[in-house]
Amino acid sequence: MGSALLIGGDPGIGKSTLLLQVAAALARQNTSCAYISGEEALDQVRLRAERLGLGDSPVQLTAATSVRDIVATLERPDAPKVAVIDSIQTMWLDTVDSTPGTVTQVRASSQALVELAKRRGIAVLLVGHVTKDGAIAGPRVLEHMVDTVLYFEGERGHQFRILRTVKNRFGPTDEIGVFEMSDRGLSDVANPSALFLGERRGNVSGACVFAGIEGTRPLLVEIQALVSPSSFGTPRHAVVGWDSNRLAMVLAVLEARCGVAIGANDVYLNVAGGLRISEPAADLAVAAAVVSSLADEPVPPEMVVFGEIGLGGEVRPVGQREARLREAAKLGFRSALVPRGRPGSAPAARAPEAIAIDEIEHLTDLVARFQPADRAPKRPRREGAPDRRRE
């Protein structure tokens, strides 16, 4: 079955290394593979293969940028079943009057290679550069032409790499693969939660463990916050690994609904390990880390936190609660701060016996855990409740 896959990522993140390892693994399983490089000479590719211990893999190597020549070679009866094109921005068609890397050339070259994959029933893996905003460079139609779009993510200062699926015509999306980069290339991480928490230190204020879900995989990661007095007129908010607009919302709810004075402070937020979190279930863990740093009171080191925060300060339940708690119990955590179930909803799945569940329904319940009783915030009166102040 012919298919076209697009793999994007920052320069130097390891796209070429990953695909060279993929091609070598397939070739060792008697699947004919070709690695077509438009950016490096053959000797450079061979040196990388030898460094990775893949020098004896039966992968066909070539350096070419002409799409006409590549298509003619892959049309032959003995052509390989898998072809890696590194990268699509270096390819060009002589029928298009523009330089390689332009929108017109990228679109025309991709269309020719995708048509080849469908016609010949082969798999074509296209490497794509990304812009400074993180999107794949070139026309947006490029992502619509291919069957699968993968993003290879990670921070240069960390050895962890995330392969994230954003489009997949053959299966589910939002799945991730976690890899570790070493001098021998990329290796699969069987237990990413343990790896992301490997350098964690307990009893430090501003640190909270979040039990998240990436695709179908539960994943535990440490969220770190630092709240410090601002030395400028306008406080600064810096975020790494999370949505800055989401942080602004959580801070506003803490101030307006819980009376937590954060406005005159700089707030720094970091997701440890280079992982990027997008699900709203991280709201409660972010709030816990921020309040912990502000009060200089550590979150219990054996506790995991997850839950979504509404604009009224309510803490809302999130999906796959049991899977999150099972992953936490497996890694030795003993308690969990989670949202209370909705009234009238189905009973929550049974949690592991090793986990003590602490349910809260409003953000003030979280803030009260880090402040003395006489300074604990008062929960806003619910609509329709009697006002006792006049009695």
KAUR-V663815 format. One record per backbone hydrogen bond with DSSP energy under -0.5 kcal/mol. CO is the residue of the C=O (numbers start at 1). NH is the residue of the N-H. Records with the same first field share a line. If there is no record, write none. Layout:
CO: NH ; NH
This chain:
3: 124
4: 147 ; 148
5: 126
6: 8 ; 150
7: 128
8: 152
9: 130
10: 13
14: 18
15: 19
16: 20
17: 21
18: 22
19: 23
20: 24
21: 25
22: 26
23: 27
24: 28
25: 29
26: 29 ; 31
27: 30
30: 32
32: 81 ; 82
33: 60
34: 36 ; 84
35: 37 ; 62
36: 86
37: 64
41: 45
42: 46
43: 47
44: 48
45: 49
46: 50
47: 51
48: 52
49: 54
50: 53
54: 57
57: 59
60: 35
62: 37 ; 64
65: 67 ; 92
66: 70
67: 71
68: 72
69: 73
70: 74
71: 75
73: 76
76: 79
81: 123
82: 34
83: 85 ; 125
84: 36 ; 86
85: 87 ; 127
86: 38 ; 39
87: 90
88: 91
91: 101
92: 67
93: 96
95: 97
96: 98
99: 102
102: 106
103: 107
104: 108
105: 109
106: 110
107: 111
108: 112
109: 113
110: 114
111: 115
112: 116
113: 117
114: 118
115: 119
116: 120
117: 121 ; 122
122: 3 ; 124
123: 83 ; 125
124: 5 ; 126
125: 85
126: 7
127: 88
128: 9
129: 137
131: 134
135: 131
139: 142
140: 143 ; 144
141: 145
142: 146
147: 169
148: 6
149: 166 ; 167
150: 8
151: 153 ; 164
152: 10
153: 162
155: 158
159: 181
161: 179
162: 153 ; 164
163: 177
164: 151 ; 166
165: 174
167: 149
168: 171
175: 165
177: 163
178: 189
179: 161
180: 187
182: 185
185: 182
187: 180
188: 190
191: 195
192: 196
193: 197
195: 198
197: 200
204: 207
206: 225
207: 299
208: 210 ; 223
209: 305
210: 212 ; 221
212: 219
213: 215
214: 216 ; 217
216: 218
217: 214
219: 212
221: 210
222: 224 ; 272
223: 208
224: 270
226: 228 ; 268
228: 266
233: 235
236: 267
238: 269
240: 271
241: 277
243: 247
244: 248
245: 249
246: 250
247: 251
248: 252
249: 253
250: 254
251: 255
252: 256
253: 257 ; 258
254: 258 ; 260
255: 259
259: 261
260: 262
262: 265
264: 230
266: 228
267: 238
268: 226
269: 240
270: 224 ; 272
271: 274
272: 275
275: 277
279: 282
280: 283
281: 307
282: 286
283: 287
284: 288
285: 289
286: 290
287: 291
288: 292
289: 293
290: 294
291: 295
292: 296 ; 297
300: 303
302: 334 ; 335
303: 209
304: 337
305: 211
307: 284
308: 316
310: 313
313: 363
314: 310 ; 316
316: 308
320: 324
321: 325
322: 326
323: 327
324: 328
325: 329
326: 330
327: 331
328: 333
329: 332
334: 356
335: 304
336: 338 ; 358
337: 306
338: 360
342: 345
352: 355
354: 356
355: 357
356: 336
357: 359
358: 338
360: 340
361: 315
362: 365 ; 366
363: 366 ; 367
364: 368
366: 369
367: 370
368: 371
372: 375 ; 376
373: 376
382: 385
386: 388
387: 390
388: 391
